[in-house]
Amino acid sequence: MLTVKDLMKIKAIEGIKIVAGEQGIDKSISIVNIIENPDAFDWLSPNELLLSTGYIFKNNAELQNRIIKELAELNCSGLVVKMKRYFDKLPQNMIDEANKYGLPLLELPFEYTLSNVISIINEKVSGRYDLLNRKTLDIHNLFFKITLEGGGIAKITSMLSETISNPIIVVDKDWRLLHHTEHAKNNSPLEYYLDFSNRQPVFNKAFIDTIPTNLNEMKKSIKRTYHSEGAKIKCRVIPVAASNYIYGYIVIWQTVQELSEFDYIILQQASTIMALELIKAKEISELEIRIKQDSIDDLLSGKISSHEALQTLCYLHGLNPSYMYYSMVINIEMNEADKFEDMIIGKYKMESIAKKCVDIIYDLSHKAIGEIKCFYRNNRVIILVGQNEERPPVSISDAKLYANELLEVLIQRTKETLLIGIGQQYSTISSLHNSFSEANEMIKLMQQKNLQNKVSHFEDYSVYHLLEANIKVVALEEFFRKCLGKVFDHDQLHGTSYMLTLENYFINNLNVTETSKAMFLHRNTLIYRIEKIKEILNLDLKHSEELLRIQIALKIFSILNKTI
């Protein structure tokens, strides 16, 4: 094993001398590298001896001090500066810093080239790799054995923590906890500084934002400082990745001891093994999700016929077969700008919005009168609300109150255009597909009426459902033509908007003031239009029979709007 002290004995580089940091003279050297980039610290490893001409820090005392500090914290072997190019002698501040941190600081005579020095030293240290390779192979075999025995990430993390003598935190790509292992000698307990109690990111945003999201920027471990409650905790972050996709991160809570070169090697091996574990877990999870999706889709389409199949499905999804259920469907309307984007990008955007909606809905689950189960399909989020059969049924007003509270929060947090349709509550879960169908009908009806950010319950449009279910389209159109056909034809011929005026007039209970406000019309303009409509229809809009016929015709118009 070659040490810094041994450098002074190599005849081929005679004249090299140590000027500071002599307390680190016994540091071992694993490899030699050149540092000519001030941002290269993330790519360095322990026991590296760094060579430099000094060009990058020649007129920058702050950078000179930073380089000494960073190399010391990385546990590098030392810094060798070639003299007489940019420095006749090394600055006193660098000497002071090197003595402070115990980092050997050496001067290299001008006549030696950096490439020649690298070749000479690497030749001397090459024998050390045989031992290192043997130790690495042993660790690799241990990791492989854990994987074969099904130990998973928990066992790998535990062994890793024991080997490198530091606490370990493993998180997924969204920085949510997968596993953590504490160390007996850690004086900064993980659970004091990090929150492991929920599915939120373990580390704070300030820390996460410092981590590159591009794998090319962090193929090796990077050093970061975690700031919390006045404490500064040194961490090493290693991506758990495969095929340029980051599945998660290993975070070393470096509070017990500095990492050695060997530690970094086994950390890289551990990240590879963990990537395989996460890929396997992802594939299993996706298969389970597909099976669950297929079964829940069968329930919502009314394909579950046997009692046994229904019981199995309820157990699989955490539903209670004895509860009364109703369904809510949330439709996410893609923004105009997104409609013209790449189809794949649009799909992932929509999936991200839908996932966010599901998380928000679970956060607000306490507002529902009953237990909820929530999931998404494409641009629709589906909520199943179950209630103990011994409690009184959920009223329409309570269901709409919950939906409106959800709508307000979802719009605020997602900034998307939404519609919420609510189906009726059914006494048996085997009838849940009816409620789901009704909720989707409400979405369709609100879309036909060009509504946005609205909530509708199936019972709100009972007349529409009656008309659609029991009367043929031809008969509906004939009734509409007899009642309001003249107004419709007048609009088509003269470009007026009397049908819209009539709709708003009835929505506002024949109140001129409220209708004019809703339509942003002057009161006199509205009165003129109403008088013209009366003239066209030859009616005075006073008799109850006349009003009922017009109301029915307006509802038919909403149903047949696109076919008339």
ABEGO torsion letter per residue (X at the ends): XBBAAAAAABAAABGBBBABGAAAAABBBABBBBBABAAAAAABBBGBBBBBAGAAAAABAAAAAAAAAAAAAAGBAEBBBBBGAABABBBAAAAAAAAAAGBBBBBBBAABBAAAAAAAAAAAAAAAAAAAAAAAAAAAAAAAAAAAAGAEAAAAAAAAAAAAGBBBBBBBAAGBBABBBBBAABABBAAAABBAABABBABBAAAAAABBABAAAAABBBBBBBBBGGBBBBBBBBBBBBGGBBAEBBBBBBAABBBBAAAAAAAAAAAAAAAAAAAAAAAAAAAAAAAAAAAAAAAAAGABABAAAAAAAAAAAGBBAABBBBBBBBBBBBBAAAAABBAAAAAAAAAAAAAAAAAAAAAAAAABBEBBBBBBBEABBBBBBBBBAABBBBBAAAAAAAAAAAAAAAAAAAGBBBBBBBBBBBABAAAAAAAAAAAAAAAAAAAAAGBBGBBBBAAAAAAAAAAAAABBAAAAAAAAAAAAAAAAAAAAAAGBAAAAAAAAAAAAGGBAAAAAAAAGBBAAAAAAAAAAAAAAAGBAGABAAAAAAAAAAAAAAAAAAAAX
